[in-house]
Amino acid sequence: MRYVFVLMVVLFLWGTSGTLYAQIHVNANLNLGTQPVWGPTGYDYAENYYMPDIEVYYNVPTHRYYYNENGRWIYSSRMPSRYRNYDIYNSHKVVINDRNPWKNHDKYRGQYSSFRGQHDQQPIRDSHDSKYFVNKNHPEHNNWVQQQRHDNGNHFGQNKGNGKGNNGNGKDKGKGK
């Protein structure tokens, strides 16, 4: 009987460890919350965006723009001033999951030059798909957060689940001491 119990525990732990690994692996490959709201929909993960119209890269994890300045690739947390009138929401962005794509710029420029002038992508900001609401800059983010709190049983501080049935105050009305 003892061996059966041990075997059941071992099988349970082995089965849940695979599930835990799968959850960690999936979560590590998602970065919807850190992608900018001007990024294109349809990607659960994006390392870099390449904007063929202006030949600029945006690195999602570091929130930096990479652009060529006098033959050198430099980075900044802001778009170069020469592109201040560039409509980043309505331009085409190519997702490139390469660590340093600007180091292979000739390759990417040639490969994606056909996307210049295209305005065919929906930005995350305009999506009604709830998976993008996790992004703190999405217009529906605050509503999504409230819904998550409500769905998780919080109900804005009411009925915290102590089993009393009286909003958790611990007082039973109608019963004397």
Backbone bond lengths (Angstrom), bond angles and torsions (degrees), N, CA, C in turn:
res aa  C-N    CA-C-N  psi(-1)  N-CA   C-N-CA  omega(-1)  CA-C   N-CA-C  phi
1 M - - - 1.453 - - 1.537 110.90 -
2 R 1.325 115.25 -38.68 1.457 120.30 -179.62 1.530 110.64 -64.18
3 Y 1.327 117.07 -39.94 1.463 121.22 -179.94 1.523 111.67 -65.70
4 V 1.311 116.55 -35.63 1.468 120.43 177.91 1.522 109.64 -64.88
5 F 1.328 117.07 -42.76 1.461 121.31 179.00 1.527 110.82 -62.59
6 V 1.323 116.39 -46.55 1.470 120.80 179.43 1.522 110.08 -62.33
7 L 1.322 116.91 -42.89 1.459 120.88 178.43 1.528 111.11 -61.45
8 M 1.316 117.52 -41.31 1.470 121.49 178.83 1.527 110.33 -63.88
9 V 1.315 117.66 -42.46 1.470 121.46 179.40 1.520 110.20 -64.30
10 V 1.328 116.72 -44.71 1.460 120.59 179.94 1.527 110.32 -62.49
11 L 1.323 117.66 -45.29 1.463 120.77 178.65 1.521 111.52 -63.10
12 F 1.313 117.39 -39.85 1.462 121.06 178.07 1.530 110.43 -62.45
13 L 1.319 117.04 -48.79 1.467 120.43 -179.45 1.526 111.10 -64.18
14 W 1.310 117.75 -39.35 1.457 121.40 178.31 1.524 110.28 -64.00
15 G 1.321 117.02 -43.18 1.471 120.99 179.71 1.517 112.77 -66.61
16 T 1.327 117.91 -40.48 1.467 120.15 -179.67 1.516 111.98 -75.63
17 S 1.323 118.09 -26.92 1.467 118.60 178.73 1.519 110.29 -65.79
18 G 1.323 118.33 -36.52 1.464 121.45 176.25 1.513 111.26 -64.99
19 T 1.334 116.28 -40.19 1.461 120.39 177.79 1.519 110.39 -65.15
20 L 1.336 116.52 -42.80 1.455 120.43 179.34 1.523 110.21 -62.73
21 Y 1.337 117.14 -43.43 1.457 120.07 178.72 1.526 110.31 -61.42
22 A 1.321 116.75 -42.87 1.467 120.30 -179.57 1.521 110.54 -62.20
23 Q 1.340 117.45 -40.73 1.461 119.88 179.32 1.515 110.73 -65.85
24 I 1.313 117.52 -42.56 1.464 120.57 179.43 1.525 109.40 -65.63
25 H 1.315 116.72 -44.20 1.459 120.79 -178.75 1.527 111.04 -62.15
26 V 1.319 117.03 -44.47 1.469 120.17 179.61 1.514 110.33 -65.93
27 N 1.327 118.09 -45.08 1.459 120.23 -178.74 1.521 111.82 -64.39
28 A 1.321 118.00 -31.93 1.454 120.62 179.87 1.528 111.30 -70.59
29 N 1.309 117.12 -22.13 1.457 120.50 -178.11 1.524 112.92 -98.35
30 L 1.301 118.14 14.20 1.454 122.35 177.25 1.519 108.94 -118.57
31 N 1.316 116.06 137.77 1.465 118.57 173.67 1.527 110.09 -143.59
32 L 1.326 115.86 39.44 1.461 120.29 -179.04 1.523 112.02 -59.59
33 G 1.318 116.82 -33.71 1.459 119.96 -177.67 1.509 114.57 -73.46
34 T 1.329 117.57 -18.74 1.459 119.96 -178.30 1.528 113.25 -104.69
35 Q 1.330 116.86 -9.56 1.460 118.82 177.39 1.533 108.48 -69.41
36 P 1.318 118.08 143.39 1.469 119.45 178.47 1.527 110.32 -69.19
37 V 1.323 116.89 150.75 1.466 120.14 -178.24 1.518 112.31 -67.69
38 W 1.321 118.57 -13.73 1.459 120.79 174.64 1.523 111.61 -85.66
39 G 1.339 117.17 -5.31 1.461 121.14 178.02 1.519 111.00 -68.98
40 P 1.326 117.40 158.14 1.458 120.56 -178.24 1.525 112.32 -75.64
41 T 1.326 116.63 148.28 1.458 121.18 174.38 1.527 109.32 -75.59
42 G 1.311 114.81 163.78 1.454 120.41 175.82 1.510 114.69 102.01
43 Y 1.326 117.50 0.45 1.458 120.85 -177.93 1.524 109.86 -125.93
44 D 1.335 116.50 119.42 1.456 120.16 176.01 1.524 111.22 -78.14
45 Y 1.326 115.71 -20.50 1.456 120.47 179.52 1.525 109.06 -141.30
46 A 1.296 115.77 136.29 1.466 121.27 175.41 1.519 108.49 -146.25
47 E 1.320 115.58 124.26 1.466 121.08 176.92 1.528 109.97 -85.92
48 N 1.343 115.84 -45.33 1.463 121.84 -178.63 1.523 109.91 -142.43
49 Y 1.314 114.55 151.83 1.459 121.40 168.73 1.524 107.03 -113.19
50 Y 1.315 114.85 138.71 1.457 120.32 172.84 1.516 107.53 -113.23
51 M 1.341 116.32 129.70 1.459 122.13 179.19 1.522 107.89 -107.52
52 P 1.345 116.61 98.61 1.461 119.95 -174.39 1.525 113.91 -63.29
53 D 1.328 118.55 -26.45 1.469 120.38 -179.84 1.522 111.90 -61.14
54 I 1.326 115.76 -37.04 1.468 119.54 -175.09 1.531 112.61 -119.88
55 E 1.339 117.01 0.45 1.461 123.43 179.54 1.528 112.09 54.67
56 V 1.331 114.12 50.79 1.455 122.42 179.07 1.524 107.89 -123.09
57 Y 1.323 116.12 143.53 1.455 122.30 175.88 1.527 108.40 -109.33
58 Y 1.323 115.00 149.46 1.466 120.14 173.48 1.519 106.68 -125.59
59 N 1.333 116.28 123.58 1.454 121.62 178.29 1.526 108.88 -93.26
60 V 1.330 115.87 115.96 1.466 121.27 -174.49 1.524 112.71 -64.36
61 P 1.342 120.70 -49.24 1.465 118.95 -177.51 1.531 114.57 -61.54
62 T 1.337 117.24 -35.79 1.471 119.37 -177.11 1.529 113.01 -96.85
63 H 1.337 117.07 -7.74 1.474 122.34 -177.81 1.532 111.32 56.93
64 R 1.330 116.33 43.99 1.470 121.29 -178.21 1.529 111.08 -123.75
65 Y 1.313 113.24 144.65 1.466 121.45 173.03 1.527 107.44 -94.67
66 Y 1.324 115.64 136.67 1.461 121.84 176.19 1.516 107.68 -116.18
67 Y 1.330 115.87 126.85 1.463 120.49 -178.34 1.524 109.67 -147.78
68 N 1.316 113.25 158.47 1.455 120.11 -177.30 1.524 109.48 -87.29
69 E 1.304 114.65 127.56 1.466 122.13 179.22 1.522 107.54 -129.62
70 N 1.344 116.16 106.68 1.464 121.44 179.12 1.536 112.72 55.17
71 G 1.325 115.55 43.03 1.459 120.17 176.29 1.515 115.64 84.29
72 R 1.336 118.00 2.76 1.468 122.07 178.90 1.510 109.51 -123.07
73 W 1.327 116.87 140.01 1.454 121.02 176.15 1.526 108.88 -85.87
74 I 1.317 115.52 120.74 1.460 121.20 178.54 1.524 108.17 -122.40
75 Y 1.312 115.29 166.47 1.460 119.26 -179.96 1.521 110.47 -129.76
76 S 1.333 113.22 157.80 1.456 120.69 179.34 1.529 108.37 -156.59
77 S 1.307 116.15 154.01 1.465 119.85 176.14 1.534 110.82 -78.46
78 R 1.329 116.14 -6.80 1.475 121.27 178.03 1.520 110.26 -121.95
79 M 1.321 113.28 151.80 1.461 119.87 175.09 1.530 107.65 -64.49
80 P 1.317 118.08 142.24 1.470 119.82 177.86 1.536 110.93 -55.79
81 S 1.302 116.88 143.50 1.469 121.38 -175.76 1.527 112.42 -60.15
82 R 1.313 117.87 -27.46 1.466 119.61 -180.00 1.533 111.88 -65.50
83 Y 1.348 117.41 -14.03 1.460 121.34 178.72 1.536 111.87 -110.56
84 R 1.312 117.40 24.04 1.466 120.38 -176.64 1.525 113.05 -62.44
85 N 1.315 119.02 -23.50 1.474 121.45 177.87 1.528 112.75 -96.95
86 Y 1.303 116.77 5.80 1.468 121.82 179.91 1.529 109.30 -73.70
87 D 1.336 116.83 129.62 1.469 121.65 -179.62 1.528 109.15 -88.02
88 I 1.307 115.65 92.68 1.457 121.27 -174.82 1.528 112.45 -68.67
89 Y 1.329 117.87 -25.79 1.465 121.28 179.77 1.526 111.98 -72.44
90 N 1.316 117.06 -34.01 1.467 120.79 -173.94 1.520 113.99 -107.50
91 S 1.302 117.49 15.49 1.464 120.67 177.72 1.520 108.93 -101.80
92 H 1.311 115.53 162.68 1.458 120.09 179.79 1.519 110.24 -82.33
93 K 1.323 115.81 133.70 1.464 122.49 175.87 1.524 108.51 -120.81
94 V 1.314 116.22 136.20 1.455 122.10 177.09 1.522 107.46 -106.14
95 V 1.334 117.19 126.56 1.456 120.95 176.02 1.521 108.36 -79.40
96 I 1.324 115.19 125.65 1.466 121.79 178.22 1.522 107.59 -126.70
97 N 1.313 115.16 112.26 1.460 120.02 179.98 1.524 109.88 -95.35
98 D 1.303 113.66 61.29 1.458 124.04 176.95 1.527 105.40 -120.98
99 R 1.297 117.60 142.28 1.471 120.40 -173.86 1.528 113.15 -60.84
100 N 1.308 118.32 -47.10 1.463 123.12 -178.66 1.527 109.72 -133.77
101 P 1.317 118.54 72.71 1.468 119.65 -173.30 1.516 113.98 -63.30
102 W 1.322 118.70 -26.15 1.468 121.22 179.82 1.526 110.94 -63.56
103 K 1.326 117.53 -21.24 1.464 120.08 176.58 1.528 111.82 -72.57
104 N 1.322 116.86 -17.10 1.466 123.14 176.24 1.524 109.61 -118.10
105 H 1.310 115.82 38.11 1.458 120.74 -172.80 1.528 113.45 -58.46
106 D 1.313 118.40 -42.26 1.467 120.10 -179.71 1.529 110.70 -57.81
107 K 1.318 116.33 -40.62 1.468 121.39 178.89 1.532 110.23 -62.01
108 Y 1.338 117.19 -50.53 1.462 120.76 -176.68 1.533 112.22 -70.66
109 R 1.305 117.13 -36.57 1.465 119.89 177.34 1.528 109.82 -60.78
110 G 1.310 117.12 -45.16 1.459 120.55 178.66 1.518 112.88 -67.27
111 Q 1.310 115.59 -40.68 1.461 120.98 -176.83 1.524 112.81 -68.86
112 Y 1.333 117.76 -33.53 1.466 120.81 -173.07 1.525 114.13 -116.76
113 S 1.303 118.19 14.69 1.471 120.38 179.43 1.531 112.03 -63.00
114 S 1.316 117.73 -25.18 1.474 120.07 -179.42 1.531 112.31 -68.67
115 F 1.326 118.49 -13.61 1.465 121.52 179.45 1.530 112.95 -87.32
116 R 1.323 117.31 -3.26 1.470 119.93 178.69 1.526 109.94 -60.60
117 G 1.307 115.26 135.99 1.461 120.93 177.30 1.519 114.78 78.51
118 Q 1.320 118.35 -0.39 1.466 119.83 178.67 1.523 110.08 -83.82
119 H 1.313 114.60 142.89 1.468 121.55 179.45 1.523 107.96 -132.46
120 D 1.328 116.01 56.62 1.457 121.02 -170.19 1.529 114.24 -113.66
121 Q 1.324 118.04 12.41 1.461 120.22 -178.38 1.524 111.36 -110.76
122 Q 1.319 114.38 143.29 1.460 119.79 174.50 1.528 108.02 -89.55
123 P 1.331 118.01 127.46 1.467 118.93 176.97 1.532 110.80 -75.60
124 I 1.312 116.08 155.45 1.461 122.53 178.84 1.522 110.47 -53.84
125 R 1.304 117.30 -38.25 1.472 121.91 -179.31 1.522 112.77 -55.00
126 D 1.336 117.59 -35.57 1.456 121.88 -174.95 1.522 113.80 -94.39
127 S 1.330 117.35 1.04 1.460 120.60 -177.39 1.523 111.12 -79.22
128 H 1.331 115.44 143.26 1.460 121.66 175.07 1.527 110.84 -103.26
129 D 1.328 116.92 9.16 1.456 122.04 177.11 1.523 107.70 -78.21
130 S 1.324 117.03 122.35 1.465 121.53 -173.58 1.527 113.36 -63.15
131 K 1.332 118.83 -18.89 1.465 118.50 179.44 1.526 111.69 -64.63
132 Y 1.328 117.56 -21.89 1.469 120.65 179.21 1.529 112.71 -86.97
133 F 1.317 117.81 -9.26 1.458 120.81 -178.28 1.529 111.91 -69.49
134 V 1.329 117.93 -15.73 1.459 121.78 176.43 1.529 110.82 -63.58
135 N 1.321 116.88 -23.10 1.465 122.33 179.75 1.527 109.14 -70.55
136 K 1.324 117.25 120.27 1.471 121.15 -174.12 1.524 113.39 -62.98
137 N 1.316 117.70 -17.00 1.463 120.54 179.06 1.525 113.46 -97.27
138 H 1.328 116.96 -0.09 1.465 120.22 177.77 1.536 108.24 -73.20
139 P 1.342 118.14 140.79 1.476 120.44 -179.03 1.531 114.29 -57.96
140 E 1.321 118.57 -24.12 1.465 122.01 -179.21 1.527 113.65 -97.88
141 H 1.330 116.99 6.61 1.464 119.94 -174.56 1.534 112.48 -59.57
142 N 1.320 118.60 -48.43 1.468 120.57 -176.95 1.526 111.71 -62.91
143 N 1.325 117.16 -39.96 1.465 120.10 176.11 1.525 110.64 -63.42
144 W 1.322 116.07 -39.54 1.461 121.17 179.63 1.529 110.33 -64.12
145 V 1.337 117.18 -42.99 1.466 121.04 179.28 1.523 109.83 -60.94
146 Q 1.325 117.60 -45.70 1.463 120.66 178.78 1.523 110.98 -61.40
147 Q 1.309 117.08 -40.54 1.464 120.74 179.03 1.530 110.67 -65.15
148 Q 1.336 117.00 -39.16 1.464 120.23 178.23 1.523 110.32 -63.58
149 R 1.303 116.93 -41.87 1.476 120.33 177.87 1.518 110.42 -62.19
150 H 1.301 115.72 -43.72 1.466 120.70 -179.44 1.529 110.35 -64.96
151 D 1.313 117.42 -45.59 1.464 121.92 -177.73 1.522 112.62 -67.79
152 N 1.315 117.42 -25.65 1.462 120.73 179.87 1.525 112.48 -85.94
153 G 1.330 118.06 10.43 1.451 121.57 174.87 1.504 115.21 87.39
154 N 1.316 118.13 3.57 1.452 120.22 -178.60 1.519 110.70 -72.80
155 H 1.300 117.26 -41.27 1.465 123.34 179.75 1.523 112.13 47.21
156 F 1.340 114.60 43.17 1.457 122.21 176.91 1.525 112.76 56.34
157 G 1.335 116.93 40.21 1.460 120.74 173.92 1.507 114.63 93.75
158 Q 1.309 119.56 -3.96 1.459 121.23 -179.83 1.517 109.73 -97.14
159 N 1.346 115.81 155.29 1.464 123.18 175.03 1.526 111.42 49.70
160 K 1.287 116.28 67.23 1.461 120.38 -175.46 1.524 113.19 -79.00
161 G 1.320 116.50 8.15 1.449 119.12 170.22 1.515 115.16 82.19
162 N 1.345 119.20 35.11 1.455 119.64 178.05 1.522 111.97 -92.35
163 G 1.338 117.43 0.98 1.449 121.37 175.94 1.507 114.23 82.86
164 K 1.294 119.60 0.55 1.467 122.14 -178.71 1.521 111.86 -77.04
165 G 1.337 117.85 -27.19 1.452 120.75 -179.83 1.516 113.60 72.79
166 N 1.300 117.52 19.01 1.461 120.30 -177.97 1.520 110.40 -138.04
167 N 1.305 115.15 45.78 1.466 122.92 178.08 1.527 113.06 59.78
168 G 1.339 116.58 20.69 1.456 120.02 171.27 1.508 115.05 79.60
169 N 1.338 118.61 15.78 1.460 117.30 -178.85 1.519 112.33 -85.95
170 G 1.342 118.31 -9.98 1.454 121.11 174.44 1.513 113.75 78.06
171 K 1.312 119.84 2.47 1.453 122.86 -177.78 1.517 108.51 -103.59
172 D 1.318 116.38 128.45 1.464 121.16 177.15 1.518 108.01 -98.46
173 K 1.323 116.46 112.75 1.457 120.64 -178.74 1.521 109.40 -73.16
174 G 1.315 115.59 143.86 1.452 121.73 175.95 1.510 114.24 88.92
175 K 1.290 118.43 -2.81 1.475 121.32 178.47 1.506 109.23 -112.03
176 G 1.276 116.65 128.27 1.457 121.25 178.59 1.502 111.43 -79.89
177 K 1.343 114.75 165.61 1.463 119.00 -179.24 1.473 111.17 -87.36
